[in-house]
Amino acid sequence: MTDGPDASDTGDASVTPVLDGGSALSGDAPTATLVDDSLTSVTSAAATTASLVVVCGPPGVGKTTVAETAAERLDATLLRTDVVRKDLFPAPTYSDEETTRVYTELLERARSRLAREESVVLDGTFRTRDTRRRAAGVAETTDTPARLVRVACEEPVVRRRLADREDDASDADFAVHRSIREQFEPLELAHARIDNSGTAAATRRQVEERL
């Protein structure tokens, strides 16, 4: 999973919001305003106590580390595509049809919680523009502020961590990481980047500074 033209997953330790003038997730028909230049943040028209954070990037870069920290700080429910996939498909094949069903279920679970004004953090590759825009639609239809976070990590660190990983819901190895990086559609939407190449404490500090 290697992000082709986007080098943000390898070697770049900066943590920089990238803005496109649209909402943090949607990009086509902006209905929100960027209000925080440290972590991309949008505010909807209706007041709500809930928020949605979408954590994206190829497998192995440390999305779950970032997502768990965000969920803890926001007192939010963490929903992972890896867990949803195993709920739906105990012996997953990772077909396109299967993946579509996984994201549909993930977003429905998020929608039901956001409708009850419960904060949600989503952890998945969100490698396509379509999945990111579908997440935007959930935020918009529930009048929920949304944030999009891209997690980056140096390739040697990814390789080592995937080799050492045990007892995790994800089945991804380094070959899968490289494949998805190559397939990852560029983030044309406003987002923030967190570099997870260092220690867990360093990653936590980045998240805490921006949430």
Backbone torsions as a table, in degrees:
resi	resn	phi	psi	omega
1	MET	NA	90.7	-173.6
2	THR	-123.7	112.1	-171.0
3	ASP	-59.2	37.2	176.0
4	GLY	30.9	-112.0	-173.0
5	PRO	-72.6	-13.7	-179.9
6	ASP	-95.6	109.9	-175.4
7	ALA	-88.6	11.9	-173.2
8	SER	-67.1	-14.3	-179.8
9	ASP	-91.6	-4.5	-177.5
10	THR	-138.4	118.3	166.6
11	GLY	84.0	-11.8	-178.6
12	ASP	-101.6	110.5	-174.0
13	ALA	-91.2	4.3	-179.5
14	SER	-73.3	158.1	177.2
15	VAL	-126.7	95.4	-168.2
16	THR	-130.2	129.0	174.1
17	PRO	-70.5	140.9	178.2
18	VAL	-115.8	120.9	-170.7
19	LEU	-114.3	143.1	178.2
20	ASP	-122.6	7.6	178.1
21	GLY	87.1	-6.1	178.0
22	GLY	-100.9	-163.2	176.4
23	SER	-76.2	170.9	-175.7
24	ALA	-63.4	-28.4	-178.5
25	LEU	-118.7	-36.1	-166.9
26	SER	-83.5	-66.0	173.8
27	GLY	87.6	-30.1	-177.9
28	ASP	-89.4	-49.0	-178.4
29	ALA	-131.4	82.5	-174.4
30	PRO	-58.8	130.0	177.3
31	THR	-124.8	13.9	-174.8
32	ALA	-143.2	169.0	-175.7
33	THR	-122.5	134.2	176.4
34	LEU	-69.2	124.4	-175.3
35	VAL	-122.6	-3.9	-176.2
36	ASP	-142.9	116.3	-176.3
37	ASP	-90.0	6.6	175.8
38	SER	-96.6	-37.1	169.7
39	LEU	-135.6	123.3	-175.8
40	THR	-51.0	125.1	-173.3
41	SER	-142.4	141.1	176.5
42	VAL	-126.8	150.5	178.9
43	THR	-119.0	126.4	-178.7
44	SER	-82.6	172.4	-178.0
45	ALA	-67.9	-33.5	-177.6
46	ALA	-97.8	140.1	178.8
47	ALA	-70.3	139.5	177.3
48	THR	-151.9	152.4	177.5
49	THR	-92.0	-8.2	-177.9
50	ALA	-91.9	162.8	173.9
51	SER	-147.9	158.2	178.0
52	LEU	-121.0	128.4	174.2
53	VAL	-119.4	126.5	178.0
54	VAL	-108.7	117.1	-178.3
55	VAL	-105.4	119.0	-173.4
56	CYS	-127.1	167.7	178.6
57	GLY	140.5	167.4	-179.6
58	PRO	-65.6	161.9	176.3
59	PRO	-59.9	144.2	173.8
60	GLY	90.7	-8.3	-179.2
61	VAL	-81.6	-12.1	177.8
62	GLY	105.6	27.3	179.3
63	LYS	-58.1	-42.0	-175.6
64	THR	-67.1	-35.7	175.3
65	THR	-59.0	-47.2	179.2
66	VAL	-66.0	-45.1	-177.2
67	ALA	-64.0	-40.6	179.2
68	GLU	-64.3	-40.0	178.0
69	THR	-65.5	-43.2	178.6
70	ALA	-62.8	-44.3	-179.6
71	ALA	-62.6	-38.8	178.9
72	GLU	-64.3	-44.4	-177.9
73	ARG	-68.8	-34.4	-176.4
74	LEU	-93.8	-1.0	-173.3
75	ASP	52.6	48.8	-173.3
76	ALA	-109.3	160.1	171.8
77	THR	-81.3	130.1	176.5
78	LEU	-95.4	124.1	177.8
79	LEU	-118.6	121.5	-177.6
80	ARG	-110.8	135.9	175.3
81	THR	-61.3	-35.6	-179.6
82	ASP	-61.2	-39.8	-179.9
83	VAL	-73.4	-43.8	178.9
84	VAL	-60.5	-40.7	179.9
85	ARG	-59.7	-45.0	-179.4
86	LYS	-69.3	-30.0	174.2
87	ASP	-63.2	-42.6	-176.3
88	LEU	-84.3	-35.6	-173.9
89	PHE	-133.8	91.9	-179.1
90	PRO	-57.8	-27.9	175.8
91	ALA	-122.5	76.4	-171.9
92	PRO	-66.9	147.2	176.4
93	THR	-105.8	-14.6	-179.7
94	TYR	64.0	30.9	175.2
95	SER	-72.9	163.7	178.0
96	ASP	-61.0	-42.0	179.9
97	GLU	-62.4	-43.3	178.9
98	GLU	-61.7	-44.9	-179.2
99	THR	-62.5	-39.3	176.9
100	THR	-60.2	-43.8	178.6
101	ARG	-64.8	-36.8	179.2
102	VAL	-62.8	-47.7	-179.0
103	TYR	-67.8	-35.3	176.6
104	THR	-61.4	-45.9	179.1
105	GLU	-66.8	-42.9	178.3
106	LEU	-55.8	-47.8	-176.5
107	LEU	-71.5	-31.0	175.2
108	GLU	-68.1	-40.1	176.2
109	ARG	-62.8	-40.1	177.8
110	ALA	-65.0	-44.2	-177.9
111	ARG	-59.1	-43.8	-177.1
112	SER	-64.8	-36.3	179.8
113	ARG	-75.0	-41.1	178.4
114	LEU	-64.2	-34.7	178.1
115	ALA	-63.3	-25.9	176.0
116	ARG	-92.3	12.2	-178.8
117	GLU	59.2	41.2	172.1
118	GLU	-104.6	131.5	178.7
119	SER	-70.0	148.9	-176.6
120	VAL	-136.9	139.2	170.3
121	VAL	-116.6	126.1	178.9
122	LEU	-103.0	133.0	-178.2
123	ASP	-122.3	108.7	179.2
124	GLY	-165.6	169.2	179.6
125	THR	-66.5	-37.4	-176.1
126	PHE	44.6	50.7	-172.3
127	ARG	-75.4	-16.3	-178.6
128	THR	-107.9	152.8	175.6
129	ARG	-60.2	-35.8	-177.3
130	ASP	-61.8	-45.3	-179.0
131	THR	-65.6	-36.6	179.2
132	ARG	-68.6	-38.0	178.5
133	ARG	-71.5	-32.0	175.4
134	ARG	-65.4	-37.7	175.3
135	ALA	-64.1	-39.4	176.4
136	ALA	-59.6	-40.6	179.9
137	GLY	-62.4	-37.4	177.1
138	VAL	-63.5	-43.6	178.8
139	ALA	-62.9	-42.3	-177.2
140	GLU	-68.9	-41.2	-177.4
141	THR	-73.6	-17.7	176.9
142	THR	-105.7	9.5	-179.7
143	ASP	50.8	51.4	-175.2
144	THR	-117.2	133.0	173.2
145	PRO	-61.1	141.1	-175.9
146	ALA	-131.0	148.1	177.3
147	ARG	-134.1	139.5	177.5
148	LEU	-114.6	126.7	-178.0
149	VAL	-123.8	128.4	176.0
150	ARG	-103.0	126.3	179.4
151	VAL	-97.5	131.2	-180.0
152	ALA	-115.7	154.2	177.8
153	CYS	-160.7	140.5	178.9
154	GLU	-64.8	141.8	-173.2
155	GLU	-58.1	-44.1	179.0
156	PRO	-60.7	-32.9	178.8
157	VAL	-70.1	-41.9	176.9
158	VAL	-58.7	-47.5	-177.9
159	ARG	-58.6	-45.7	-178.5
160	ARG	-66.0	-44.5	-177.1
161	ARG	-66.9	-39.0	178.2
162	LEU	-65.7	-37.3	178.9
163	ALA	-66.1	-31.6	-177.1
164	ASP	-90.4	-9.0	-172.1
165	ARG	-69.8	135.2	177.9
166	GLU	-138.0	153.0	173.8
167	ASP	52.4	47.5	178.2
168	ASP	-120.4	150.8	-179.2
169	ALA	-66.9	-23.3	-179.6
170	SER	-78.8	139.7	176.3
171	ASP	-99.5	2.5	-171.2
172	ALA	-69.3	136.9	170.4
173	ASP	-112.4	-172.3	-175.2
174	PHE	-66.5	-33.0	177.6
175	ALA	-62.9	-39.6	177.4
176	VAL	-67.3	-42.4	176.3
177	HIS	-54.1	-49.3	-177.7
178	ARG	-64.4	-40.9	-179.4
179	SER	-62.7	-45.6	-177.6
180	ILE	-71.5	-33.0	174.7
181	ARG	-59.9	-39.2	179.8
182	GLU	-69.1	-30.7	-178.2
183	GLN	-88.8	-12.1	-172.3
184	PHE	-64.5	119.9	-179.3
185	GLU	-76.1	132.7	-173.9
186	PRO	-53.3	143.7	178.2
187	LEU	-81.3	101.3	177.4
188	GLU	-90.3	0.0	-175.1
189	LEU	-99.8	159.4	176.1
190	ALA	-60.7	132.0	-178.5
191	HIS	-159.7	166.7	172.9
192	ALA	-114.8	153.6	178.2
193	ARG	-117.4	137.9	175.0
194	ILE	-123.5	126.8	180.0
195	ASP	-89.0	123.4	-177.4
196	ASN	-109.6	27.4	-177.5
197	SER	-79.1	-18.8	-176.2
198	GLY	-95.9	-146.2	-177.6
199	THR	-78.4	163.9	175.9
200	ALA	-61.2	-36.8	179.8
201	ALA	-64.7	-39.5	179.0
202	ALA	-65.7	-41.0	177.4
203	THR	-64.6	-43.7	179.3
204	ARG	-59.0	-41.2	179.8
205	ARG	-61.2	-41.9	179.7
206	GLN	-61.5	-44.3	-179.9
207	VAL	-65.0	-45.2	-178.1
208	GLU	-62.8	-35.6	179.0
209	GLU	-67.7	-23.1	-172.2
210	ARG	-111.2	-4.4	179.1
211	LEU	-113.0	NA	NA
